[in-house]
Amino acid sequence: MSISLIGHDFLLALDVKPVGLRRWYGSHPFGVWPWAQDQLGDAKPAVMQGEIDIERVALLKPDLIEAQWSGMTAREYHLLSQIAPTLGPAKGAGDYGTSWMEMLRRLGAATGHTRKADQVIDRIEGRFRAIRKANPAWLGATATMSWAGAIGAYRRTDLRGQFLEQLGFKVPDIINDMPGGNEFFVTMPSEDLSPMDVDALVWLDTGGSVSRLKALPLRYTMRAYEEGREVYADPMISAALSHSSPLSLEYALDQLAPLLEKALDGDPATVVPSS
């Protein structure tokens, strides 16, 4: 089972249907977003939401507890590991810093699906390579994934920052090194958005945060705005990027790469549909 907020996607990518999962957000059946519904099929996993419910996990009698993106405490790990082998984050990666490749590779080994995991990783990395090759101007260009809800940006230690760097972009060092925030996200003071004034600025929307973005005065002074290098990721694209699972990444690449190509074509007059 998965107590990781995105772990069920990884299990389903390996054709393993969890007996239980931990819903993150959204109103989709069983907490599984559309890109993974086909893989879920007619399975009906038990659904938890919010804090980790150790007693409920025990009642499900899982063979393995996937917890690589769960935020569990050391005490919770101790208790969970008495129920079943518990797969936590990679050493040194932090609660939410393990890359999607490493998460899938480790989960493949734990479930006996190493070959399947390698095949999925090879396919998706091939897609990233093809997009990089088709867009050489992206290599080394600066980019951020920024959230319109609490104005700030994701560091390269986060899956969303890692997505950009797999496309060839570079998350600026100032974003990664700024104090405040947490290990994966840094907030910006509303009076200084300059660290986010990058070559490609992607605004994520997890629902209802667009109004705040439109009301942000300094946004209209940024070069990214003036030169048409902003991309607005709607709630579905934003969710796909936030999950950054082997299933959601396919959707994110399909939707976001064409928008980035329009935003970075060098012509401010080009309309980026989502913006």
C-alpha positions, 0 to 999 in steps of 0.5 A: 500500500502507499502512504506516500501522497503520490506513491499510488501512481508509482505502484500503478505504473508498475502494474501493482494495485495498492490495497490502500492509498493516501489521498493528496487533493482533488475529487477524483475517485479513490484519489487517483487522477485521470492519468492513472485511472486506466491503470487502477481499473476496477480496483477499490483501494481503501483511501486515507486523507490527512495524517498517517493513520497507523491503525488503519494501515495495520488493518489492511495488512499490507505486504509493503508500505510505500512511504517515499513521499510521505513526510512520516516521522521517525516514530511513524517509521518505527511503528509502520515497519513493525506492520510491514517492510516500509520504503522511506525516502532515499538517504539524504534526499529529505522527505520530498526530495527523492527523484521520480526515477529513484523512487520508481527504481527503488519501488521496482526492486522492492516489489520484484518489478525491476525490469518494468521500472527500468523500461518505464524510466528509459521511455520517459527519459527518452521523451525528455531527451527528444524534447531537449534535442528539439529545443537547444535554446533551452539548455542552460536557460533559467526557469522556475516553477512558481506557485500562484497561491503563495507567491514563490518558487520550487527549488531544484530539490523538488520534483517540479524544479527537477522537471525543468532541469530535465528539459535542459533549463536551470533553476537559478542558484538564488532560488535554491540558496535563498533562506526561508521557506522549506527544503523544496519551496521558497516564498518571495516578498511581494515587493521583490519578485526579481529572483523569479524573473527568469527566461521561462516562468511557469505559474502553477495553479492548484485551484483558485489562485489565479485571481491572486496572480492577476492582482499581483502588481509587480508581476506586470513589471517583470521581463518575463511578463513583458516579453511573453515568456510566462506559462500558466499551467492550469490545475490539471497540468499543475497537478501532473507536475506536482505528482511528477509520477511516471504516469503524470509526467507523460501528460505534463510533457504532452501539455507543457512542452508546446506551451514552453515552445511558444513562450520561448520562440523569441517573439513577444507577440506569440500568444501562449494559449494558457497565459 
